[in-house]
Amino acid sequence: MATGTGAASASIWWMAIRPRTLSMAIVPVAVGAASAVAGSGRFAVLGFLIALAVALAIQIGTNLLNDWRDGESGLDTADRLGPTRVTASGLMKPADVKRMAYIAFGCAAVAGLFAIVLGGVPMLVIGAASLVAGLGYSNGPRPISGTPFGEVFVLAFFGLAAVVGTHWLMTGAWSLTALMCGLQIGLPAAAVLLVNNHRDRVGDAASGRRTLAILLGPERSQSLYGLIMVGACLFGVLVALTSLSFGPLATLAALPLALALRRRIAAEAVGPGLNEVLVRTAQFQVLLGVLLVCGLLIAV
């Protein structure tokens, strides 16, 4: 039953926006800011705050729209393997979740206008593409979330676009280092979605979805996960080469954790046990981001 207003509903809304996923918006903006400071020697506060506002609003909007769409379509049920979803469980009215999702995207659009004023046409292109992708992730005639391209979506928009866009807003210039950083920090974000789809592959297949995890099958999904996680650490070598600094090699320190998680996902059968792997993968991205930010700032 949908709840009313007050403290209880506030806690449910907090659940609905999936706070544990917000690091996927914050980390790439922090990395983009670090690459901007490393390249320009200064921290542009306004550009950073605008980039952070856009990233968070799109992440929240995408989460809420996914909650509403999957709950209304029957893809999510009250006995789903993953964390509770407010629409499917009846904790919130579907119309309220949908409305709040569009409010979040509206906030992203408003913040995006400031980004365009500050950063010009490149911000218009990046911002518009990010909004369209966020809206289309769970919505429309063929949602991205039900196709094999979900992981590519995450890499492109919660990696490349967020890092490169932040760098541009703070410096007004492109950077090969920022591009490499976007790829590096986007890889573990894509791995988070891969774990999610690997966990849900049985139910998703029964619902007619064709995610990458379904197409690959369990063993190859696990292998791809390991490749992504290890590759995310090794990508620090490319960032070091483009930045002409040894600092980004600090991300190699996360390699033991990447290997441990690769072994863990191989040992887990489909089911709730994969929830811990998903959480730890998100935590891995935070660790990688911290190491990368510190590495980029060493020479400043």
Buried (B, 14 or more C-beta within 10 A) or exposed (E): EBBEEEEEBEEBBEBBBBEEBBBBBBBBBBBBBBBBBBBBEEEBEEBBBBBBBBBBBBBBBBBBBBBBBBBBBEBBEEEBBBEBBBBBBEBBBBEBBBEBBBBBBEBBBEBBEBBBEBBEEBBBEBBEBBBEBBBBBBBEEEBBBBBBEBBBBBBBBBBBBBBBBBBBBBBBEEBEBBBBBBBBBBBBBBBBBBBBBBBBBEBBBEBEBEBBBBEBEBEEBBBBBBEBBBBBBBBBBBBBEBBEBEBBBBBBBBBEBBBEBBEBBEEBEBEEBBBEBBBBBBBBBBBBBBBBBBBBBEEB
